[in-house]
Amino acid sequence: MRQVIQNLEESKIREVANAGMGRSDVLAFWFGESDEVTPDFIRQAAIESLQRGETFYSHNLGLPELRQEISNYMSARHGPIGVDRLAVTSGGVNALMLAVQQLVDAGDEVVAVTPVWPNLTAQPTIMGAHVKCVALVPVAGAWTLDIDALLAAVTASTKLLIINAPNNPTGWTLAREEQQRILDHCRVTGTWILADEVYERLYYEPSLNACAPSFLDLARPADRLVVVHSFSKSFLMTGWRLGWLVMPPSMTHHMGKLIEFNTSCASVFTQRAGIVALQRTDEVTPQVVAHLKACRDTLIPLLQAIPGLQVAAARGGMYAFFRLPGFDDSLATAKRLVVEAGLGLAPGDAFAPEARGWLRWCFASKDTQRLVRGVERLRDWLAKQPARWNG
């Protein structure tokens, strides 16, 4: 067995969740998904596909009809994006891994902006790359990018820059000016950019196209840019495992070959569901975003009212990321909250060393009163910790 695989850390989020699995008294906010089911008309599209007997392979790059719908969807938001730049994948995480497999060799240098979902730093590590992290900086509970530090870290020796914005777990988003500086710099160094933009529609600031700033708004088709998207968050389809990649046209054929050696293709009935989701996106995503904003605006003021707790409202994504001074071991704290308070949160340790002492709360809850009850449990638990709580 490869040593790098043996050395991979198990998910600390799963470690906390495993401590509470099967307990009906736990309010769980640890995983990054809504507790709402996929809309019925999307599920029906998959059912009808199965009833037609569509249980066979599709093209490696995805059904032509789905790729065309993705092209229409993306072009409406970011300008013309042709089918020749698109590949359908078996989920967003599969899209990320495929991109890393295609771009990174053992020994390459990869720069990643952290804190970030741990898969994004684990994937290049699996490929044998050396991962160098540039940390966001927390200021009054909000995480910000030192753009000069990032650009200094990306040199001609850097093969790939990985950026997730809107960010999981911090809610940080890139400004358009920052994206332009990064793109210009990477053009000079010859560095590829892998942009995880799966949360682009979960954006709460005024926006022309109802989405967060994207590198696709600035880049040329031939730029060394790969963008990852997923149906999971914006369409309430986490369990379906369906995503897509946007890449330079010269890369697409080779991506099809790589998909063949990974999954061969996404399932046809899942792709049929994706087609309908895109065609009727206005019946799903705006309502999802409006509800998530209401969830955010319910949770954040309640957390901010807890003395000493540091948190800021996320501009994008579906998480509140907060710090409890005096509880610097967030993994131990998260485990204690499960056992002692019946509250399930994700530990900051899972996302980066600099996030130790922070906790992630997924606020994608169908019932906002669950969020209120969760804060009550946190408050009650903190009240019993006078020796450690600095509030």
Sine and cosine of phi, psi and omega as CSV:
sin_phi,cos_phi,sin_psi,cos_psi,sin_omega,cos_omega
0.00,0.00,0.64,-0.77,0.03,-1.00
-0.90,0.43,0.69,-0.73,-0.04,-1.00
-0.89,0.46,-0.58,0.81,-0.03,-1.00
-0.90,0.44,-0.51,0.86,0.05,-1.00
-0.96,0.28,-0.66,0.75,0.04,-1.00
-0.89,0.45,-0.51,0.86,-0.05,-1.00
-0.99,0.11,-0.17,0.98,0.00,-1.00
-0.87,0.49,0.70,-0.72,0.06,-1.00
-0.98,0.19,0.64,-0.77,0.13,-0.99
-0.94,0.34,0.41,-0.91,-0.03,-1.00
-0.89,0.46,0.84,-0.54,0.07,-1.00
-0.95,0.30,-0.41,0.91,0.08,-1.00
-0.92,0.40,-0.72,0.70,0.04,-1.00
-0.89,0.45,-0.59,0.81,0.00,-1.00
-0.87,0.50,-0.66,0.75,0.05,-1.00
-0.94,0.33,-0.71,0.70,-0.03,-1.00
-0.88,0.48,-0.61,0.79,0.00,-1.00
-0.88,0.48,-0.47,0.88,0.02,-1.00
-0.95,0.32,-0.32,0.95,-0.04,-1.00
-0.88,-0.47,-0.04,1.00,-0.01,-1.00
-0.87,0.50,0.70,-0.71,0.02,-1.00
1.00,0.05,-0.09,1.00,0.03,-1.00
-1.00,-0.09,0.92,-0.38,-0.06,-1.00
-0.95,0.31,-0.25,0.97,-0.05,-1.00
-1.00,0.02,-0.03,1.00,-0.04,-1.00
-1.00,-0.02,0.77,-0.64,0.17,-0.99
-1.00,0.05,0.95,-0.32,-0.15,-0.99
-0.99,-0.13,0.84,-0.54,0.08,-1.00
-0.76,-0.65,0.43,0.90,-0.15,-0.99
-0.99,0.11,-0.56,0.83,-0.05,-1.00
-1.00,0.00,0.43,-0.90,-0.02,-1.00
-1.00,0.02,0.92,0.39,0.07,-1.00
-0.44,-0.90,0.45,-0.89,0.08,-1.00
-0.96,0.27,0.42,-0.91,0.10,-1.00
-1.00,-0.06,0.19,0.98,0.10,-1.00
-1.00,0.01,0.62,-0.79,0.01,-1.00
-0.98,0.21,0.34,-0.94,0.06,-1.00
-0.87,0.50,0.67,-0.74,0.02,-1.00
-0.79,0.61,0.55,-0.84,-0.12,-0.99
-0.87,0.50,-0.65,0.76,-0.08,-1.00
-0.92,0.39,-0.44,0.90,0.09,-1.00
-0.96,0.29,-0.69,0.73,0.03,-1.00
-0.89,0.45,-0.61,0.79,-0.01,-1.00
-0.90,0.43,-0.56,0.83,0.03,-1.00
-0.88,0.47,-0.63,0.78,0.04,-1.00
-0.94,0.34,-0.65,0.76,0.01,-1.00
-0.88,0.47,-0.71,0.71,-0.01,-1.00
-0.91,0.43,-0.59,0.81,0.06,-1.00
-0.89,0.45,-0.69,0.72,0.02,-1.00
-0.90,0.43,-0.63,0.77,0.01,-1.00
-0.92,0.40,-0.44,0.90,0.09,-1.00
-0.98,0.17,-0.07,1.00,0.01,-1.00
0.99,0.14,0.43,0.90,-0.01,-1.00
-0.99,0.11,0.96,0.29,-0.07,-1.00
-0.89,-0.46,0.40,0.91,-0.07,-1.00
-0.93,-0.37,0.05,-1.00,0.01,-1.00
-0.92,0.40,0.43,-0.90,0.20,-0.98
-0.90,-0.44,-0.04,-1.00,0.11,-0.99
-0.84,0.54,0.57,-0.82,0.01,-1.00
-0.80,0.60,-0.63,0.77,-0.07,-1.00
-1.00,0.10,-0.06,1.00,0.02,-1.00
0.93,-0.36,0.28,-0.96,0.04,-1.00
-0.85,0.52,0.71,-0.71,0.05,-1.00
-0.82,0.58,-0.61,0.80,-0.01,-1.00
-0.90,0.43,-0.63,0.77,0.01,-1.00
-0.94,0.34,-0.68,0.73,0.02,-1.00
-0.88,0.48,-0.59,0.81,0.04,-1.00
-0.92,0.38,-0.65,0.76,0.04,-1.00
-0.91,0.42,-0.63,0.78,0.06,-1.00
-0.89,0.45,-0.67,0.74,0.05,-1.00
-0.85,0.52,-0.72,0.70,0.02,-1.00
-0.88,0.48,-0.71,0.70,-0.05,-1.00
-0.90,0.45,-0.73,0.68,-0.03,-1.00
-0.95,0.32,-0.63,0.78,-0.03,-1.00
-0.91,0.42,-0.54,0.84,0.01,-1.00
-0.91,0.41,-0.38,0.92,-0.06,-1.00
-0.96,-0.29,-0.46,0.89,-0.15,-0.99
-0.75,-0.66,0.25,0.97,-0.06,-1.00
1.00,0.09,0.09,-1.00,-0.15,-0.99
-0.83,0.56,0.84,-0.54,0.11,-0.99
-0.75,-0.66,0.96,-0.29,-0.10,-0.99
-0.97,0.23,0.33,-0.94,0.05,-1.00
-0.85,0.52,-0.47,0.88,-0.02,-1.00
-0.93,0.36,-0.04,1.00,0.03,-1.00
-0.93,-0.36,0.15,0.99,-0.19,-0.98
-0.86,-0.50,0.60,-0.80,0.15,-0.99
-0.67,-0.74,0.71,-0.70,0.07,-1.00
-1.00,0.07,0.66,-0.75,-0.05,-1.00
-0.78,-0.62,0.23,-0.97,0.02,-1.00
-1.00,0.03,0.90,0.44,0.01,-1.00
0.97,-0.23,0.29,-0.96,0.03,-1.00
-0.92,0.40,-0.62,0.78,0.00,-1.00
-0.91,0.40,-0.57,0.82,0.08,-1.00
-0.91,0.41,-0.63,0.77,0.04,-1.00
-0.89,0.46,-0.68,0.73,0.02,-1.00
-0.89,0.46,-0.70,0.71,-0.03,-1.00
-0.92,0.40,-0.64,0.77,0.04,-1.00
-0.87,0.48,-0.69,0.73,0.00,-1.00
-0.88,0.47,-0.69,0.72,0.00,-1.00
-0.91,0.42,-0.66,0.75,0.03,-1.00
-0.87,0.49,-0.60,0.80,-0.05,-1.00
-0.98,0.22,-0.45,0.89,-0.17,-0.99
-0.96,-0.28,-0.40,0.92,-0.21,-0.98
-0.92,-0.40,0.76,-0.65,0.13,-0.99
-0.97,-0.25,0.35,-0.94,0.11,-0.99
-0.84,0.54,0.71,-0.70,0.00,-1.00
1.00,-0.03,-0.22,0.98,0.02,-1.00
-0.92,0.39,0.43,-0.90,0.10,-0.99
-1.00,-0.09,0.77,-0.64,0.05,-1.00
-0.83,-0.56,0.73,-0.69,0.08,-1.00
-0.95,-0.31,0.71,-0.70,0.01,-1.00
-0.76,-0.65,0.63,-0.77,0.09,-1.00
-1.00,0.04,0.82,-0.57,-0.04,-1.00
-0.81,-0.58,0.29,-0.96,0.03,1.00
-0.90,0.44,0.49,-0.87,-0.03,-1.00
-0.37,-0.93,0.39,-0.92,0.10,-1.00
-0.76,0.65,0.81,-0.59,-0.21,-0.98
-0.87,0.49,-0.38,0.93,0.03,-1.00
-0.85,0.52,-0.54,0.84,-0.10,-0.99
-0.94,0.33,-0.46,0.89,0.10,-1.00
-1.00,-0.07,-0.44,0.90,0.01,-1.00
-0.95,0.32,-0.60,0.80,-0.09,-1.00
-0.88,0.47,-0.76,0.65,0.08,-1.00
-0.91,0.42,-0.51,0.86,0.07,-1.00
-0.88,0.47,-0.67,0.74,0.04,-1.00
-0.86,0.52,-0.58,0.81,0.00,-1.00
-0.98,0.19,-0.02,1.00,0.03,-1.00
1.00,0.02,0.23,0.97,0.01,-1.00
-0.99,0.15,0.33,-0.94,0.13,-0.99
-0.99,-0.12,0.88,-0.47,-0.07,-1.00
-0.98,-0.18,0.83,-0.56,0.04,-1.00
-0.93,-0.36,0.82,-0.58,-0.09,-1.00
-0.98,-0.21,0.67,-0.75,0.13,-0.99
-0.91,-0.41,0.89,-0.46,-0.15,-0.99
-1.00,0.04,0.69,-0.72,0.26,-0.97
-0.90,0.43,0.38,-0.93,-0.06,-1.00
-0.89,-0.46,0.81,-0.59,0.02,-1.00
-0.98,0.17,0.74,-0.67,0.06,-1.00
-0.74,-0.67,0.93,-0.37,-0.01,-1.00
0.81,0.59,0.63,0.78,0.05,-1.00
1.00,0.01,-0.23,0.97,0.02,-1.00
-0.97,-0.23,0.66,-0.75,-0.04,-1.00
-1.00,-0.10,0.71,-0.70,-0.06,-1.00
-0.77,-0.63,0.38,-0.93,-0.01,-1.00
-0.98,-0.18,0.76,-0.65,0.20,-0.98
-1.00,0.08,1.00,-0.04,-0.13,-0.99
-0.88,0.48,-0.58,0.81,0.00,-1.00
-0.92,0.40,-0.61,0.79,0.03,-1.00
-0.91,0.41,-0.62,0.78,0.01,-1.00
-0.91,0.41,-0.74,0.67,-0.03,-1.00
-0.90,0.43,-0.55,0.83,0.05,-1.00
-0.92,0.39,-0.51,0.86,-0.02,-1.00
-0.97,0.23,-0.45,0.89,-0.02,-1.00
-1.00,-0.03,0.93,-0.37,-0.03,-1.00
-0.84,-0.53,-0.07,-1.00,0.04,-1.00
-0.90,0.44,-0.26,0.96,0.04,-1.00
-1.00,0.07,-0.12,0.99,-0.06,-1.00
-1.00,0.02,0.90,-0.43,-0.01,-1.00
-0.97,0.24,-0.63,0.78,-0.14,-0.99
-0.57,-0.82,0.67,-0.75,0.14,-0.99
-0.92,-0.40,0.81,-0.58,-0.02,-1.00
-0.94,-0.34,0.84,-0.55,0.00,-1.00
-0.73,-0.68,0.77,-0.64,0.09,-1.00
-0.92,-0.40,0.94,-0.35,0.02,-1.00
-0.48,-0.88,0.76,-0.65,-0.11,0.99
-0.80,0.60,0.57,-0.82,-0.25,-0.97
-0.99,-0.12,0.67,-0.74,0.22,-0.97
-0.97,-0.25,0.93,-0.37,0.44,0.90
-0.94,-0.35,-0.10,1.00,-0.29,-0.96
-0.99,0.11,-0.34,0.94,-0.10,-1.00
0.99,0.15,0.01,1.00,0.05,-1.00
-0.88,0.48,0.60,-0.80,0.09,-1.00
-0.77,-0.64,0.44,-0.90,0.04,-1.00
-0.99,0.12,0.63,-0.77,0.17,-0.99
-0.99,0.14,0.42,-0.91,0.00,-1.00
-0.85,0.52,-0.64,0.77,0.00,-1.00
-0.90,0.43,-0.61,0.79,0.04,-1.00
-0.91,0.41,-0.67,0.74,0.04,-1.00
-0.87,0.49,-0.67,0.74,-0.02,-1.00
-0.90,0.43,-0.67,0.74,0.02,-1.00
-0.90,0.44,-0.66,0.75,0.01,-1.00
-0.91,0.42,-0.72,0.70,-0.01,-1.00
-0.88,0.47,-0.72,0.70,0.01,-1.00
-0.88,0.47,-0.67,0.74,-0.02,-1.00
-0.91,0.42,-0.69,0.72,-0.04,-1.00
-0.94,0.34,-0.45,0.89,0.13,-0.99
-0.89,0.46,-0.62,0.78,-0.01,-1.00
-0.95,0.31,-0.68,0.73,-0.05,-1.00
-0.99,0.15,-0.25,0.97,-0.05,-1.00
0.98,0.21,0.35,0.94,-0.06,-1.00
-1.00,0.05,0.70,-0.71,0.13,-0.99
-0.97,0.25,0.53,-0.85,0.12,-0.99
-0.92,-0.39,0.80,-0.60,0.15,-0.99
-0.95,-0.33,0.95,-0.31,-0.07,-1.00
-0.97,-0.24,0.92,-0.39,0.09,-1.00
-1.00,0.05,0.97,-0.23,-0.07,-1.00
-0.90,-0.44,0.55,0.84,-0.07,-1.00
-0.91,0.42,-0.35,0.94,-0.01,-1.00
-0.99,-0.15,0.25,0.97,-0.13,-0.99
-0.87,0.50,-0.56,0.83,0.00,-1.00
-0.98,0.19,-0.35,0.93,0.03,-1.00
-1.00,0.06,0.96,0.28,-0.14,-0.99
-0.72,-0.70,0.74,-0.67,-0.21,-0.98
-0.93,-0.38,0.11,0.99,0.05,-1.00
-0.99,-0.13,0.40,-0.92,0.08,-1.00
-0.84,0.55,0.72,-0.70,-0.09,-1.00
-0.49,-0.87,0.66,-0.75,-0.04,-1.00
-0.87,0.49,-0.69,0.72,-0.07,-1.00
-0.95,-0.31,0.35,0.94,0.02,-1.00
0.81,0.59,0.68,0.74,0.07,-1.00
-0.39,-0.92,0.29,-0.96,0.01,-1.00
-0.94,0.33,0.35,-0.94,0.09,-1.00
-0.82,0.57,0.66,-0.75,-0.04,-1.00
-0.82,-0.57,0.56,-0.83,0.12,-0.99
-0.86,0.50,-0.43,0.90,-0.02,-1.00
-0.92,0.40,-0.39,0.92,0.02,-1.00
-0.94,0.34,-0.35,0.94,-0.11,-0.99
-0.92,-0.40,-0.44,0.90,-0.18,-0.98
-0.99,0.14,0.41,-0.91,0.17,-0.99
-1.00,0.01,0.45,-0.89,-0.03,-1.00
-0.81,0.59,-0.56,0.83,-0.06,-1.00
-1.00,0.07,-0.06,1.00,0.01,-1.00
-0.87,0.50,0.43,-0.90,0.02,-1.00
-0.98,0.18,0.95,0.33,-0.08,-1.00
-0.71,-0.70,0.77,-0.64,0.12,-0.99
-0.82,-0.57,0.79,-0.61,-0.04,-1.00
-0.89,-0.45,0.72,-0.69,-0.03,-1.00
-0.96,-0.28,0.70,-0.71,0.07,-1.00
-0.73,-0.69,0.26,-0.96,-0.04,-1.00
-0.51,-0.86,0.48,-0.88,0.12,-0.99
-0.99,0.14,-0.16,0.99,-0.21,-0.98
-0.86,0.51,-0.80,0.61,-0.20,-0.98
-1.00,0.08,-0.80,0.61,-0.12,-0.99
-0.96,0.28,-0.32,0.95,-0.04,-1.00
-0.89,-0.45,0.16,0.99,0.01,-1.00
0.84,0.54,0.74,0.67,-0.09,-1.00
-0.78,-0.62,0.66,0.75,-0.08,-1.00
-0.86,0.51,-0.68,0.73,-0.08,-1.00
-0.98,0.21,-0.12,0.99,-0.06,-1.00
-0.98,0.21,-0.44,0.90,-0.01,-1.00
0.85,0.52,0.93,0.36,-0.01,-1.00
-0.63,-0.78,0.79,-0.61,0.02,-1.00
-0.51,-0.86,-0.16,-0.99,0.05,-1.00
-0.39,-0.92,0.31,-0.95,0.03,-1.00
-0.87,-0.49,0.63,-0.78,0.20,-0.98
-0.91,-0.40,0.76,-0.66,-0.12,-0.99
-0.50,-0.87,0.14,-0.99,0.10,-0.99
-0.89,0.46,0.56,-0.83,-0.03,-1.00
-0.82,0.57,-0.55,0.83,-0.03,-1.00
-0.92,0.39,-0.24,0.97,-0.08,-1.00
-1.00,-0.09,-0.35,0.94,-0.22,-0.98
-0.91,0.42,-0.72,0.70,0.00,-1.00
-0.85,0.53,-0.69,0.73,-0.02,-1.00
-0.94,0.35,-0.52,0.85,0.08,-1.00
-0.90,0.43,-0.61,0.79,0.06,-1.00
-0.86,0.51,-0.65,0.76,0.05,-1.00
-0.89,0.45,-0.66,0.75,-0.03,-1.00
-0.93,0.38,-0.64,0.77,0.05,-1.00
-0.87,0.50,-0.63,0.77,0.03,-1.00
-0.82,0.58,-0.63,0.78,-0.06,-1.00
-1.00,0.01,-0.01,1.00,0.08,-1.00
-0.96,-0.27,-0.93,0.37,-0.06,-1.00
-0.82,-0.57,-0.08,1.00,-0.11,-0.99
0.96,0.29,-0.75,0.66,0.00,-1.00
-0.02,-1.00,0.28,-0.96,0.18,-0.98
-0.97,0.22,0.47,-0.88,-0.01,-1.00
-0.89,0.45,0.60,-0.80,-0.09,-1.00
-0.90,0.44,-0.69,0.72,-0.05,-1.00
-0.91,0.41,-0.51,0.86,0.10,-0.99
-0.93,0.37,-0.65,0.76,0.03,-1.00
-0.91,0.42,-0.60,0.80,0.07,-1.00
-0.87,0.50,-0.64,0.77,0.05,-1.00
-0.90,0.44,-0.63,0.78,0.02,-1.00
-0.89,0.45,-0.63,0.78,0.03,-1.00
-0.85,0.52,-0.75,0.66,-0.03,-1.00
-0.92,0.39,-0.61,0.79,0.02,-1.00
-0.86,0.51,-0.68,0.73,0.01,-1.00
-0.94,0.33,-0.65,0.76,-0.01,-1.00
-0.90,0.44,-0.50,0.87,-0.05,-1.00
-0.88,-0.47,0.53,0.85,-0.05,-1.00
-0.84,0.54,-0.54,0.84,-0.02,-1.00
-0.93,0.36,-0.24,0.97,0.06,-1.00
-1.00,-0.02,-0.09,1.00,-0.08,-1.00
-0.84,-0.53,-0.91,0.41,-0.23,-0.97
-0.89,0.46,-0.71,0.71,0.01,-1.00
-0.85,0.53,-0.61,0.79,0.03,-1.00
-0.94,0.35,-0.62,0.79,0.06,-1.00
-0.87,0.49,-0.73,0.68,-0.04,-1.00
-0.91,0.42,-0.68,0.73,0.00,-1.00
-0.89,0.46,-0.65,0.76,0.00,-1.00
-0.93,0.36,-0.66,0.75,0.01,-1.00
-0.90,0.44,-0.60,0.80,0.06,-1.00
-0.89,0.45,-0.64,0.77,0.05,-1.00
-0.90,0.44,-0.62,0.79,0.05,-1.00
-0.90,0.44,-0.72,0.69,0.03,-1.00
-0.85,0.52,-0.71,0.70,-0.07,-1.00
-0.96,0.27,-0.24,0.97,0.15,-0.99
-0.99,0.13,-0.72,0.69,-0.13,-0.99
-0.97,0.26,-0.73,0.68,-0.16,-0.99
-0.86,0.50,-0.74,0.67,0.01,-1.00
-0.88,0.48,-0.56,0.83,0.03,-1.00
-0.92,0.40,-0.65,0.76,0.04,-1.00
-0.94,0.35,-0.65,0.76,0.00,-1.00
-0.90,0.44,-0.40,0.92,0.00,-1.00
-0.98,0.21,-0.18,0.98,0.04,-1.00
-0.99,0.15,0.89,-0.46,-0.07,-1.00
-0.84,0.55,0.75,-0.66,0.07,-1.00
1.00,0.01,-0.35,0.94,-0.02,-1.00
-0.96,0.29,0.70,-0.72,-0.03,-1.00
-0.95,-0.31,0.87,-0.49,0.00,-1.00
-0.36,-0.93,0.52,-0.85,0.10,-1.00
-0.75,-0.66,0.46,-0.89,0.02,-1.00
-0.93,0.36,0.79,-0.61,0.02,-1.00
-0.93,0.36,0.66,-0.75,0.07,-1.00
-0.98,0.20,-0.39,0.92,0.01,-1.00
-0.45,-0.89,0.17,-0.99,-0.02,-1.00
1.00,0.01,-0.34,-0.94,-0.09,-1.00
-0.63,-0.77,0.56,0.83,-0.11,-0.99
-0.70,-0.72,0.57,-0.82,0.28,-0.96
-0.98,-0.22,0.80,-0.60,-0.01,-1.00
-0.89,-0.45,0.89,-0.46,-0.15,-0.99
-0.68,-0.74,0.35,-0.94,-0.03,-1.00
-0.88,-0.48,0.69,-0.72,0.11,-0.99
-0.95,-0.31,0.98,-0.17,0.03,-1.00
-0.83,0.55,0.70,-0.72,-0.03,-1.00
0.99,-0.12,-0.17,0.98,0.04,-1.00
-0.84,-0.54,0.96,0.27,-0.16,-0.99
-0.98,0.18,-0.32,0.95,0.05,-1.00
-0.99,-0.11,1.00,-0.02,-0.13,-0.99
-0.94,0.35,-0.47,0.88,0.04,-1.00
-0.91,0.41,-0.73,0.69,0.03,-1.00
-0.90,0.43,-0.63,0.77,0.01,-1.00
-0.90,0.44,-0.70,0.72,0.00,-1.00
-0.89,0.46,-0.64,0.77,0.03,-1.00
-0.91,0.41,-0.64,0.77,0.03,-1.00
-0.91,0.42,-0.64,0.77,0.01,-1.00
-0.88,0.47,-0.60,0.80,0.05,-1.00
-0.89,0.45,-0.77,0.64,-0.11,-0.99
-0.96,0.28,-0.68,0.73,-0.17,-0.99
-1.00,-0.10,-0.37,0.93,-0.06,-1.00
-0.84,-0.55,-0.16,0.99,-0.05,-1.00
0.92,0.39,0.57,0.82,-0.05,-1.00
-0.81,-0.58,0.83,-0.55,-0.07,-1.00
-0.96,-0.28,0.95,-0.32,0.03,-1.00
-0.83,-0.56,0.29,-0.96,0.02,-1.00
-1.00,-0.09,0.68,-0.74,-0.02,-1.00
-0.98,0.18,0.63,-0.77,0.03,-1.00
-0.88,0.48,-0.45,0.89,0.04,-1.00
-0.81,0.59,-0.45,0.89,-0.05,-1.00
-0.93,0.36,-0.34,0.94,-0.17,-0.99
-0.96,-0.29,-0.40,0.91,0.04,-1.00
0.12,-0.99,0.45,-0.89,0.05,-1.00
-0.85,0.53,-0.57,0.82,-0.04,-1.00
-0.94,0.33,-0.18,0.98,0.02,-1.00
-0.99,-0.15,0.14,0.99,0.07,-1.00
-0.90,0.44,0.76,-0.65,-0.08,-1.00
0.98,-0.18,-0.10,0.99,0.04,-1.00
-0.95,-0.30,0.36,-0.93,0.02,-1.00
-0.74,-0.67,0.60,-0.80,0.03,-1.00
-0.96,-0.29,0.74,-0.67,0.00,-1.00
-0.87,-0.50,0.92,-0.38,0.08,-1.00
-0.98,0.21,0.89,-0.45,-0.09,-1.00
-0.99,-0.10,0.24,0.97,0.01,-1.00
-0.98,0.20,0.97,0.24,-0.07,-1.00
-0.88,-0.47,0.77,-0.64,0.01,-1.00
-0.86,0.52,-0.61,0.79,-0.03,-1.00
-0.95,-0.32,0.93,-0.36,-0.02,-1.00
-0.90,0.43,-0.35,0.94,0.03,-1.00
-0.93,0.38,-0.40,0.92,0.11,-0.99
-0.89,0.46,-0.60,0.80,0.04,-1.00
-0.91,0.41,-0.67,0.74,0.02,-1.00
-0.88,0.48,-0.71,0.70,0.01,-1.00
-0.90,0.43,-0.59,0.81,0.02,-1.00
-0.89,0.45,-0.68,0.74,0.02,-1.00
-0.91,0.41,-0.61,0.79,0.05,-1.00
-0.87,0.49,-0.65,0.76,0.02,-1.00
-0.92,0.39,-0.63,0.78,0.04,-1.00
-0.90,0.44,-0.71,0.71,0.01,-1.00
-0.87,0.49,-0.72,0.69,-0.02,-1.00
-0.88,0.47,-0.64,0.77,-0.01,-1.00
-0.92,0.38,-0.70,0.72,0.00,-1.00
-0.89,0.47,-0.56,0.83,0.00,-1.00
-0.90,0.44,-0.35,0.94,0.00,-1.00
-1.00,-0.06,0.08,1.00,-0.06,-1.00
-0.88,-0.47,0.78,0.63,-0.11,-0.99
-0.90,0.45,-0.46,0.89,-0.08,-1.00
-0.96,0.29,-0.41,0.91,-0.08,-1.00
-0.92,-0.40,-0.39,0.92,-0.10,-0.99
-1.00,0.10,0.81,-0.59,-0.06,-1.00
-1.00,-0.09,0.14,0.99,-0.07,-1.00
-0.93,0.36,0.00,0.00,0.00,0.00
